[in-house]
């Protein structure tokens, strides 16, 4: 698969909602069943544990998450993170389409500050995300 995979408009509206409101901190996207479009999957105000549970073991997802943490000097920080969740169990076709969709999202979602490629839950553990965001 070459080129960019289109991103459904609902993905952009959900991202705008995340940026503009405080009652949701996470938006999850997935590939359409035929792997040709990035589509909206879910949104909510998730704890970190809930975020980890929302990632399927064998299917790719994209996650935009507002990460709250304290910096080394104790100051409260917030960074918008885009996680590319592509577990090892995903098919080769899914991985190729996922990579292309991730590029499309990177170009469209303005305001994302940290990009995290993840293939294993250890890549998205709270401490791992904070160390990337710091």
C-alpha positions as CSV (number, residue, x, y, z in Angstrom):
1,X,0.0,0.0,0.0
2,X,1.4,3.3,-1.0
3,X,0.3,6.9,-0.3
4,X,-1.9,8.1,2.4
5,X,-5.1,6.5,3.6
6,X,-8.0,9.0,3.9
7,X,-9.2,10.0,7.4
8,X,-13.0,10.2,7.9
9,X,-14.3,13.6,8.9
10,X,-15.7,12.2,12.1
11,X,-12.1,11.6,13.2
12,X,-11.3,15.3,12.9
13,X,-14.5,16.4,14.7
14,X,-13.7,14.0,17.6
15,X,-10.2,15.4,17.8
16,X,-11.6,19.0,17.8
17,X,-13.9,18.0,20.6
18,X,-11.0,16.6,22.6
19,X,-9.0,19.8,22.1
20,X,-12.0,22.1,23.0
21,X,-13.5,20.3,26.0
22,X,-12.3,18.9,29.3
23,X,-14.8,16.0,29.7
24,X,-12.9,13.7,27.3
25,X,-9.2,13.0,27.3
26,X,-9.0,10.2,24.8
27,X,-10.1,9.5,21.2
28,X,-9.6,6.1,19.5
29,X,-9.5,5.6,15.8
30,X,-9.2,2.4,13.8
31,X,-9.0,1.3,10.2
32,X,-12.2,0.6,8.3
33,X,-12.9,-3.1,7.8
34,X,-11.6,-3.0,4.2
35,X,-8.4,-1.1,5.5
36,X,-9.0,1.9,3.2
37,X,-10.0,4.7,5.6
38,X,-9.2,5.8,9.2
39,X,-12.5,5.9,11.1
40,X,-13.7,7.0,14.5
41,X,-13.9,4.2,17.1
42,X,-14.5,5.6,20.6
43,X,-14.0,8.5,22.9
44,X,-14.1,9.1,26.6
45,X,-12.5,10.3,29.8
46,X,-10.3,7.3,30.4
47,X,-7.9,6.5,33.2
48,X,-4.5,5.1,32.1
49,X,-5.6,1.6,33.0
50,X,-8.8,2.0,30.9
51,X,-6.7,3.3,28.0
52,X,-4.5,0.1,28.1
53,X,-7.6,-2.1,28.3
54,X,-9.1,-0.4,25.2
55,X,-6.2,-1.5,23.0
56,X,-7.0,-4.8,21.3
57,X,-4.3,-7.5,21.4
58,X,-4.4,-8.3,17.7
59,X,-5.7,-5.2,15.9
60,X,-4.1,-1.8,15.3
61,X,-5.6,1.4,16.7
62,X,-4.7,5.1,16.8
63,X,-5.1,6.9,20.1
64,X,-5.1,10.6,20.8
65,X,-4.7,11.1,24.5
66,X,-4.2,14.1,26.8
67,X,-1.4,13.0,29.0
68,X,-1.2,14.7,32.4
69,X,2.0,14.4,34.4
70,X,4.3,16.3,36.7
71,X,7.6,17.6,35.3
72,X,10.9,17.0,37.1
73,X,10.4,20.2,39.0
74,X,6.9,19.2,40.0
75,X,5.0,21.5,37.6
76,X,1.8,20.1,36.2
77,X,2.2,19.3,32.5
78,X,-0.3,18.3,29.8
79,X,0.7,17.0,26.4
80,X,-1.4,15.7,23.5
81,X,0.0,12.3,22.5
82,X,-0.8,10.4,19.3
83,X,-0.2,6.7,19.8
84,X,0.2,4.3,16.9
85,X,-0.9,1.0,18.3
86,X,0.2,-1.8,16.0
87,X,0.6,-5.1,17.9
88,X,2.8,-7.9,16.6
89,X,-0.3,-10.0,16.0
90,X,-1.7,-7.6,13.3
91,X,-1.5,-9.0,9.8
92,X,1.1,-7.6,7.3
93,X,-1.7,-6.0,5.3
94,X,-3.0,-4.3,8.5
95,X,0.4,-3.1,9.4
96,X,1.0,-1.5,6.0
97,X,-2.4,0.2,6.0
98,X,-1.9,1.3,9.6
99,X,1.4,2.9,8.9
100,X,-0.1,4.9,6.0
101,X,-3.1,5.9,8.2
102,X,-0.7,7.1,10.9
103,X,1.1,9.4,8.4
104,X,-2.3,10.8,7.4
105,X,-3.3,11.5,11.0
106,X,0.1,13.1,11.7
107,X,-0.6,15.6,8.9
108,X,-4.2,16.3,9.9
109,X,-4.2,16.5,13.7
110,X,-2.8,19.9,14.6
111,X,-1.7,20.3,18.2
112,X,-0.3,16.8,18.8
113,X,3.0,17.3,20.7
114,X,4.2,13.7,21.1
115,X,4.2,10.8,18.7
116,X,4.5,7.3,20.1
117,X,4.9,4.1,18.0
118,X,3.7,1.2,20.1
119,X,3.7,-2.6,19.4
120,X,3.5,-3.8,23.0
121,X,1.8,-2.6,26.2
122,X,5.1,-1.7,27.7
123,X,5.4,1.1,25.0
124,X,2.3,2.7,26.4
125,X,2.8,2.3,30.1
126,X,2.3,5.6,31.9
127,X,6.0,6.0,32.7
128,X,7.0,5.3,29.1
129,X,4.6,8.0,27.8
130,X,5.8,10.5,30.4
131,X,9.4,9.9,29.5
132,X,8.6,10.5,25.8
133,X,6.6,13.7,26.7
134,X,9.1,15.2,29.1
